[in-house]
Amino acid sequence: GLVVPQYLTELAAELSRAGRPFSDQCTSLPLPDDGMSINISRVTTGSSATAQASENAAVSETDIDDTLLTVDVRTIASGQQVSRQAIERGTGIDALIAADMMGAVATSVEDQVIHGSGSSGNLLGLSNISGTNAITYTDGSPTAAETYSKIVDGIQQINSNRFAGADLILMHPRRLAQAGQDSSGRPLVVPSNQVPQNSLGVGPVSGYGNTGASIAGLPVVTSGKVTTTSGSGGNEDMIFIVRRADMLLFEDAGQPAMVRMDQTAGLNLTITLVAYQYACFIGGRYPASVSKISGTG
């Protein structure tokens, strides 16, 4: 009874979270100092130009016109109520809780940047932006080689409609890991230390986030927040191809912020902890900068 149990508090296992690998690849911008919305002018009718018929003839003229893109600043937050005894008599409890809450906020930002509805306090994510390039892959017997053709199609649609190059592919980790083989049994994505022959991509299919793998010459980022429950069967995931310079994520430096409130339930000796941040994601400034591949394939 005198043998005191030892707890390796420094090795306490935090909850595994998807994190924000794609959000960290977006163009990071500071939030304006005030306000809960951001307005951006989008030119929807441009000037015209053509050859002048003759000297002193009228030149081509079309009135330029724009539409206001208004995007709300959202608040992402996580809270916990903890006994004062746990905080004051425990070991590392406040740090463990704070780290978990901040991880929850980061993962929520990632989820909303990819799949947010734009309503009910959510950001408007990639999968719900209007006017993006939609590539549907429907096949009961899909192959990795067929998927590659859809990825290349998504790349060319950004090139053709945005008139600027795509530079990132986003997919779920399980999708990159199912890169497959060709008809001769050769891997379609080969390790970087191998000499590729007719490969669709190079680099490791292991790892998470910014994996170092590339397909069709574009780097691949994997995120666990890419849904795997889409489609009528509830088992489909999506592949996104984007131009990162057009993916704008406004955040304040140093967020999430931590707030500790000792008085809210003082008679119970309860301490309230809140982690929160403000964020605004604008992926629809140029909808043609996003290609979304979806379907039974």
Number of C-alpha atoms within 10 A of each C-alpha: 3 4 5 6 5 6 9 6 12 9 7 11 8 11 10 9 14 20 22 22 21 26 22 13 17 22 16 17 14 12 19 13 7 7 9 15 13 18 10 13 12 14 12 10 12 12 11 11 10 8 7 11 10 8 7 7 8 9 13 12 11 10 8 11 12 12 11 12 13 12 18 20 21 19 16 20 20 19 18 13 15 16 14 16 11 14 15 11 10 11 13 14 16 15 11 15 16 20 15 18 22 23 22 23 23 23 21 21 30 25 24 21 30 25 20 22 17 18 9 8 13 23 27 23 21 26 24 16 19 11 13 21 21 17 18 13 16 11 11 8 7 12 15 19 17 12 16 17 14 20 22 13 17 26 26 17 24 24 16 12 14 16 12 14 16 23 17 21 25 24 23 22 21 15 17 22 13 13 21 16 15 15 8 6 8 14 19 21 26 22 14 14 9 9 10 16 11 12 17 20 24 24 18 18 23 13 13 16 22 16 18 16 23 22 21 16 13 16 18 28 24 26 25 21 24 23 19 15 12 15 13 9 8 10 11 15 20 21 22 26 26 25 24 19 14 19 24 19 20 20 19 16 12 7 15 22 15 16 12 13 13 13 12 12 13 12 7 10 13 19 20 18 19 18 23 20 21 18 23 25 31 26 28 23 15 16 21 24 30 29 28 20 23 20 15 18 19
